[in-house]
Each structure stands twice: as C-alpha cells, then as structure tokens.
Amino acid sequence: MYRQILTPDKENHSIELPEDLYGKKIEVIAFEINEMQPSNTGVKNFLDDIEPIPDFPGIEKIRENGWPEKW
C-alpha cells in the first residue's frame, strides 16, 4: 500500500510511485481531508475514567507466578 497526502496547486498533478508498484494494476482514490486534527485530550479523559482493579496483580507478580486462575 502506498499513501501520499498532498495539496494540488494546478489542474494536472503527477504522483511518483515506488518502484515496487511499477507494472501492477493500482487504484487511485482522491477525496478531501477534513483539516481538524484530533486532540489527545479524549484519550486522557478516557484513561482518567478507568479505575484500577484492586485485586489485580502487578506485572512483577504475574511474571513471578504466571497468570493466576483468579485475581
């Protein structure tokens, strides 16, 4: 797969493809990209809402004993 994001500045535009695509049948799709950039605040808020499981063993304990049958 090859992806290139560009802003054409003229009526005709050429795209340079990697050599491994030469001679192969390819599909080109063009669509407008929404300029809004995702923010990291959604991830932070999601992680803040997750409460730890109090009886879940730490990674050191898991490595020591393997996965227990019940936490």
N, C-alpha and C positions, 0 to 999 in steps of 0.2 A: 504494500500500500504506500502511496506517496501523497502527501498533503502539502499544499502551499497556500498560504493566505496572502493575498495581495490587493492593492488598490489600483485598478487600471486607470491610466491617465490619458488614454487615447482610445479611438474607436476599435482598433485591432490590437490584440495583445498576444504575444507568444510566451509559452511556458516551456522552460527547459526541463526535460525529463531525465531521470537517471538512466544510465546505460542498460541496466537490467530490465527495463521496460521496452527497449527497442525491439521491434518486430512482434510485439504482443498486442492483442486486442485490449484496449482500455476504454473506460468510460469516464467522461469529464462532466461534472455537475457544477453549476455555478449558482450561488444564492447569496443574498445579502446577509451579513452577520450583524447581529444586534451589538451595539457598541458598549452596552452595560457590562462592566467587569464584576464577577462575583466577589463578594467580600468574605473574609474569614470569620466574621462575627457570628454567622449562622452555625458554624462548626463549634465555636467556643461555647455558644449558648446551649447547643445540644449536649455537649460534654459536661457542662455545668449541671444539667438536669439529671444526669445519671448518678445514682447513689451507689457506692460500693457495697458489695455483698459482704457482711461482716465475717461470716464463717468460711469464706473462700480463701484457700491457702495462697500464700505469696509464691512467686516464681522459684525462690530458693527451696521452699518446702516441696513444690511439685517436682523439681529436679532431683531432690533427695529421695523421695519416696515413689515417684511416678504418680500417675493420676489416681486419686483415691476413688473408691466406689461411691462414696457420699461425701459432700463437703463438710 
